[in-house]
Amino acid sequence: MMTDTGATPAERDNQEAMEWAMLILADGHAVPDPTALDRLGAHQAAFSAWVAADPSRETRYLTAVREMLKAGSAATALGMRSRQQKPPHKQRGFRPSLPLAASLALMLVAGGIWWQSQGEAPSLITQSEARTPIETRVGEVRTERLADGSSVILDTDTLLLVTMTATQRSVEIKRGRARFSVVRDARRPFVVHGAGTHVTSAGGSFDMTVRNGVRISPIESGVTISFTRRVPGDQAKQLQLHPGQLLALEAGQAAEINVISAPRSEQQWVTGVKSFDNVPISDIIAEANSYSETKIELATPALGHREIFADIDIRDIERVAQALASFLDVTIDRSKPNKLILAEKK
């Protein structure tokens, strides 16, 4: 998360908890109950990884949500009294809608104010850094130019929070994948945060993914990686990653740090056509499904273990289904809405 580097760990966790609460409350249609920590929709993987790094963060998040809901309830009650000139005689169990609570939270952030609670009455602290959200929809891939002259390509269903000030350049990946092309600035290193992992670049380009874990792959120039998440005790908290290498971290506590040679398909997502060399079909289906509201399914899940060697336009769900059906010698069942089911021929 992008927090004040001078803050204590508890203060940073409280601020991050408030940011998570604001983000999830604002997504009320997809997440009707922000306290159901196993049903957070598109936010689930990144949120779980954040909590896994320190289980006490779960309590901090729930406290932030309750404070925001309480503040939203109070704001609504005040608005009702103002219109009616006096409180209603009977008003029981009123709970503000999630959009109202989220709107109040956004107003607090816009005004430079954060609620912070540490088991006592909430206090107000100032927050001067502006965090600009950049987001893509499912199936959308877009390039954005940042204020410092750097650029970023956002993959499908990606959410970034960008901070650019006179002293820092920071981006947080809430979910998704992005390619950063960084302009050199000796005074301000470029730092990307996501799921307990910080990537610092002095210039050049690199990919970073936060989906059910973390993947980092430098393209031009190396990057420095540090961890705030728990890692096995015998592994360093910081490492250098060079072009041609791939760091893959699974979601969860104390995940093993795994640096391997990057397969040629790793960085091809920006073009859409990827070269898969003996890749499990289940992996290809999962990636293709991330670009489309229509999903490919296997009638026989065991077929997902078979590996394929092919060049596939991963963003075209129809072409992916056809390529896999031809390879597996199966048919495509289109009888169910928004589903392409690969089933054995009758």
VMD Tcl script that draws the C-alpha trace (Angstrom):
set ca {
  {0.00 0.00 0.00}
  {1.18 3.56 -0.52}
  {1.63 4.98 2.95}
  {3.73 7.54 4.77}
  {7.19 6.01 5.10}
  {7.67 7.90 8.37}
  {4.66 6.29 10.01}
  {4.85 3.41 12.49}
  {3.82 -0.09 11.28}
  {0.55 0.21 13.23}
  {-0.21 3.59 11.63}
  {0.55 2.22 8.17}
  {-1.69 -0.80 8.74}
  {-4.52 1.44 9.96}
  {-4.22 3.67 6.90}
  {-4.16 0.66 4.57}
  {-7.20 -0.79 6.36}
  {-9.07 2.46 5.75}
  {-8.10 2.40 2.06}
  {-9.37 -1.17 1.74}
  {-12.62 -0.22 3.50}
  {-13.14 2.75 1.21}
  {-12.46 0.69 -1.92}
  {-14.74 -2.20 -0.94}
  {-17.57 -0.02 0.35}
  {-17.55 1.84 -2.95}
  {-18.13 -1.47 -4.74}
  {-21.49 -2.13 -3.08}
  {-23.10 -3.88 -6.05}
  {-20.37 -6.53 -6.29}
  {-19.77 -6.73 -2.51}
  {-23.10 -6.36 -0.70}
  {-21.58 -7.23 2.69}
  {-18.10 -5.74 3.27}
  {-17.74 -7.69 6.53}
  {-18.02 -11.07 4.75}
  {-14.28 -11.50 4.34}
  {-14.58 -14.57 2.12}
  {-16.95 -12.90 -0.35}
  {-15.17 -9.76 -1.50}
  {-15.53 -10.35 -5.24}
  {-12.73 -9.03 -7.44}
  {-10.93 -7.70 -4.36}
  {-10.68 -11.14 -2.69}
  {-7.24 -12.32 -3.83}
  {-5.38 -9.07 -3.12}
  {-7.20 -8.53 0.18}
  {-6.46 -12.08 1.36}
  {-2.79 -11.66 0.51}
  {-2.70 -8.38 2.46}
  {-4.27 -10.02 5.53}
  {-2.08 -13.11 5.22}
  {1.01 -10.91 5.70}
  {-0.35 -9.91 9.14}
  {-3.59 -11.48 10.48}
  {-4.20 -8.49 12.80}
  {-5.06 -6.49 9.67}
  {-8.41 -8.29 9.50}
  {-9.49 -6.62 12.75}
  {-8.20 -3.24 11.59}
  {-10.17 -3.53 8.36}
  {-13.40 -4.50 10.13}
  {-12.94 -1.60 12.56}
  {-12.49 0.81 9.63}
  {-15.65 -0.50 7.92}
  {-17.72 -0.13 11.10}
  {-16.44 3.40 11.71}
  {-17.31 4.41 8.15}
  {-20.78 2.86 8.41}
  {-21.29 4.60 11.74}
  {-20.17 7.91 10.24}
  {-22.51 7.37 7.28}
  {-25.41 6.67 9.65}
  {-24.70 9.81 11.62}
  {-24.49 11.91 8.46}
  {-27.81 10.58 7.22}
  {-29.49 11.18 10.56}
  {-28.24 14.76 10.61}
  {-29.55 15.29 7.09}
  {-32.99 14.00 8.06}
  {-33.19 16.25 11.10}
  {-32.15 19.25 9.03}
  {-34.97 18.66 6.55}
  {-37.59 17.84 9.16}
  {-36.48 20.38 11.79}
  {-36.93 17.70 14.44}
  {-36.10 14.01 14.76}
  {-38.79 11.50 13.86}
  {-40.65 9.89 16.75}
  {-39.82 6.36 15.63}
  {-36.56 5.53 13.94}
  {-35.19 2.08 14.62}
  {-32.16 0.25 13.42}
  {-31.37 2.57 10.52}
  {-28.27 1.48 8.63}
  {-26.91 3.64 5.82}
  {-26.58 2.14 2.39}
  {-23.05 1.15 1.37}
  {-22.86 3.78 -1.40}
  {-23.67 6.46 1.19}
  {-20.96 5.25 3.55}
  {-18.47 5.03 0.68}
  {-19.39 8.53 -0.48}
  {-18.75 9.87 3.01}
  {-15.38 8.13 3.07}
  {-14.45 9.67 -0.27}
  {-15.45 13.08 1.04}
  {-13.17 12.59 4.04}
  {-10.27 11.59 1.80}
  {-10.85 14.48 -0.60}
  {-10.78 16.84 2.36}
  {-7.42 15.46 3.48}
  {-8.83 13.59 6.49}
  {-8.57 9.95 7.51}
  {-10.32 8.18 10.36}
  {-7.84 6.18 12.39}
  {-8.79 3.87 15.25}
  {-6.49 1.90 17.55}
  {-8.98 0.49 20.05}
  {-9.87 3.98 21.27}
  {-11.89 6.96 20.09}
  {-11.14 7.73 16.41}
  {-8.62 10.51 15.85}
  {-8.14 12.67 12.78}
  {-4.82 12.78 10.95}
  {-3.98 14.70 7.78}
  {-3.31 13.03 4.47}
  {-1.78 15.32 1.86}
  {-0.96 12.90 -0.96}
  {-3.52 12.64 -3.78}
  {-4.19 9.07 -4.91}
  {-5.54 8.93 -8.45}
  {-7.37 5.71 -9.41}
  {-6.86 4.26 -12.90}
  {-9.04 1.27 -13.78}
  {-9.86 -0.99 -16.72}
  {-12.99 -3.07 -17.25}
  {-13.01 -6.79 -18.03}
  {-11.64 -7.17 -21.57}
  {-10.15 -3.65 -21.70}
  {-6.42 -2.99 -22.19}
  {-5.38 0.66 -22.06}
  {-2.25 2.84 -21.96}
  {-2.04 5.83 -19.61}
  {0.58 8.56 -19.38}
  {1.59 9.55 -15.85}
  {2.39 13.07 -14.67}
  {6.16 12.40 -14.53}
  {6.27 11.29 -18.18}
  {6.27 7.56 -17.38}
  {3.60 5.39 -18.95}
  {1.66 2.32 -17.88}
  {-0.29 -0.29 -19.85}
  {-3.17 -1.69 -17.81}
  {-4.36 -5.21 -18.53}
  {-7.96 -6.40 -18.19}
  {-9.77 -5.78 -14.87}
  {-6.92 -3.77 -13.32}
  {-7.06 -1.10 -10.63}
  {-4.11 1.18 -9.83}
  {-3.83 3.99 -7.29}
  {-1.24 6.56 -8.38}
  {0.57 9.13 -6.23}
  {2.81 11.77 -7.81}
  {4.31 14.49 -5.63}
  {7.47 16.60 -5.61}
  {9.23 13.94 -3.54}
  {7.78 10.58 -4.56}
  {6.39 8.51 -7.42}
  {4.27 5.64 -6.14}
  {1.72 3.28 -7.64}
  {-0.28 0.61 -5.87}
  {-1.73 -2.32 -7.75}
  {-4.97 -3.23 -6.05}
  {-5.64 -5.96 -8.60}
  {-4.63 -6.88 -12.11}
  {-1.53 -6.55 -14.26}
  {0.40 -3.58 -15.62}
  {3.51 -2.75 -17.61}
  {5.41 0.27 -16.35}
  {7.79 2.24 -18.59}
  {9.63 4.44 -16.12}
  {11.32 7.77 -16.85}
  {14.54 8.18 -14.89}
  {14.50 10.65 -12.02}
  {17.43 10.46 -9.60}
  {15.51 12.44 -6.96}
  {12.39 10.28 -7.04}
  {12.62 6.50 -7.41}
  {9.56 4.88 -8.95}
  {7.95 2.43 -6.51}
  {5.11 0.00 -7.23}
  {3.35 -1.73 -4.32}
  {1.12 -4.77 -4.28}
  {0.20 -7.57 -1.86}
  {3.11 -6.95 0.50}
  {5.69 -6.55 -2.28}
  {7.48 -3.30 -3.24}
  {9.24 -2.89 -6.59}
  {11.66 0.02 -7.01}
  {12.81 1.06 -10.47}
  {15.43 3.66 -11.39}
  {14.22 3.56 -15.01}
  {13.29 1.11 -17.74}
  {10.26 -1.16 -17.98}
  {8.81 -4.08 -16.05}
  {5.58 -6.04 -15.62}
  {3.83 -6.65 -12.31}
  {0.75 -8.76 -11.64}
  {-1.35 -9.00 -8.47}
  {-3.84 -11.81 -8.97}
  {-3.90 -14.72 -6.57}
  {-0.29 -13.91 -5.79}
  {2.40 -11.68 -7.28}
  {4.44 -11.94 -10.51}
  {7.22 -9.50 -11.44}
  {9.22 -9.55 -14.66}
  {11.77 -6.83 -15.65}
  {12.03 -6.03 -19.35}
  {14.57 -3.19 -19.57}
  {16.90 -2.67 -16.59}
  {16.67 -4.47 -13.28}
  {14.47 -3.69 -10.31}
  {14.87 -3.93 -6.55}
  {12.22 -5.94 -4.70}
  {11.49 -5.74 -0.97}
  {8.85 -7.51 1.08}
  {6.56 -6.41 3.88}
  {4.68 -9.71 3.65}
  {6.01 -12.69 5.56}
  {8.63 -14.76 3.77}
  {10.44 -17.90 4.98}
  {12.98 -17.05 7.67}
  {16.00 -18.15 5.63}
  {15.17 -15.88 2.68}
  {16.25 -12.26 2.27}
  {13.77 -9.42 2.63}
  {15.22 -7.74 -0.47}
  {16.55 -8.95 -3.81}
  {17.59 -7.73 -7.25}
  {15.66 -8.97 -10.28}
  {17.15 -8.70 -13.77}
  {15.66 -8.73 -17.30}
  {14.81 -12.26 -18.33}
  {13.93 -13.30 -14.78}
  {10.50 -13.84 -13.26}
  {9.59 -13.66 -9.59}
  {6.42 -15.62 -8.75}
  {4.86 -15.52 -5.28}
  {1.73 -17.46 -4.45}
  {-0.92 -15.89 -2.23}
  {-0.67 -16.88 1.42}
  {1.49 -16.54 4.47}
  {5.26 -17.07 4.29}
  {5.11 -17.96 0.59}
  {8.31 -19.27 -0.97}
  {10.22 -16.79 -3.13}
  {10.63 -18.37 -6.55}
  {12.87 -16.73 -9.19}
  {12.95 -18.49 -12.57}
  {13.70 -17.69 -16.20}
  {10.73 -15.87 -17.69}
  {8.93 -17.93 -20.37}
  {8.53 -16.14 -23.68}
  {4.76 -15.85 -23.15}
  {5.18 -13.90 -19.90}
  {5.55 -10.48 -21.51}
  {3.39 -11.05 -24.62}
  {0.10 -10.06 -22.96}
  {0.40 -6.50 -24.29}
  {-0.06 -7.74 -27.87}
  {-2.75 -10.31 -27.10}
  {-1.12 -13.16 -29.04}
  {0.85 -15.41 -26.68}
  {3.19 -18.29 -27.44}
  {2.41 -21.12 -25.05}
  {5.12 -23.78 -24.73}
  {3.73 -26.89 -23.05}
  {1.35 -24.94 -20.80}
  {-1.58 -26.67 -19.01}
  {-4.87 -26.01 -20.76}
  {-6.43 -24.99 -17.44}
  {-3.96 -22.07 -17.23}
  {-4.83 -20.91 -20.74}
  {-8.56 -21.07 -19.99}
  {-8.12 -19.05 -16.78}
  {-6.24 -16.32 -18.63}
  {-8.65 -16.19 -21.56}
  {-11.62 -16.03 -19.18}
  {-10.12 -12.96 -17.49}
  {-10.69 -11.00 -20.73}
  {-14.32 -11.96 -21.29}
  {-17.73 -12.05 -19.66}
  {-18.26 -15.30 -21.59}
  {-16.31 -18.12 -19.92}
  {-14.77 -21.33 -21.24}
  {-15.46 -24.45 -19.18}
  {-14.32 -28.05 -19.45}
  {-17.03 -30.68 -19.18}
  {-14.22 -33.05 -18.14}
  {-11.96 -31.09 -15.74}
  {-9.15 -33.64 -16.09}
  {-8.56 -32.36 -19.63}
  {-7.20 -29.18 -18.07}
  {-4.01 -31.00 -17.11}
  {-3.08 -31.61 -20.74}
  {-0.41 -29.28 -22.08}
  {-0.48 -27.38 -25.35}
  {2.16 -25.85 -27.63}
  {0.55 -23.06 -29.68}
  {0.25 -19.35 -30.46}
  {-3.15 -18.12 -29.26}
  {-4.92 -14.74 -29.29}
  {-5.72 -14.87 -25.60}
  {-8.14 -11.91 -25.71}
  {-10.48 -13.52 -28.26}
  {-12.53 -16.01 -26.24}
  {-14.10 -17.54 -29.34}
  {-10.74 -18.23 -30.98}
  {-9.35 -19.68 -27.76}
  {-12.32 -22.03 -27.46}
  {-11.95 -23.11 -31.07}
  {-8.20 -23.72 -30.72}
  {-8.64 -25.78 -27.59}
  {-11.57 -27.73 -29.04}
  {-9.46 -28.63 -32.08}
  {-6.50 -29.66 -29.94}
  {-8.61 -31.78 -27.57}
  {-10.86 -33.11 -30.35}
  {-14.02 -32.02 -28.52}
  {-17.07 -29.94 -29.40}
  {-18.16 -26.52 -28.13}
  {-21.49 -26.58 -26.31}
  {-23.11 -23.13 -26.55}
  {-26.44 -24.06 -24.97}
  {-25.87 -22.09 -21.75}
  {-25.68 -18.26 -21.72}
  {-22.20 -16.79 -21.48}
  {-20.56 -20.22 -21.46}
  {-18.49 -22.13 -24.00}
  {-18.37 -25.69 -22.68}
  {-15.77 -27.99 -24.19}
  {-17.41 -31.41 -24.19}
  {-16.53 -34.79 -25.65}
  {-18.09 -35.59 -29.01}
  {-21.17 -37.77 -28.91}
}
mol new
graphics top color blue
foreach p $ca { graphics top sphere $p radius 0.5 }
foreach p [lrange $ca 0 end-1] q [lrange $ca 1 end] { graphics top cylinder $p $q radius 0.2 }
display resetview
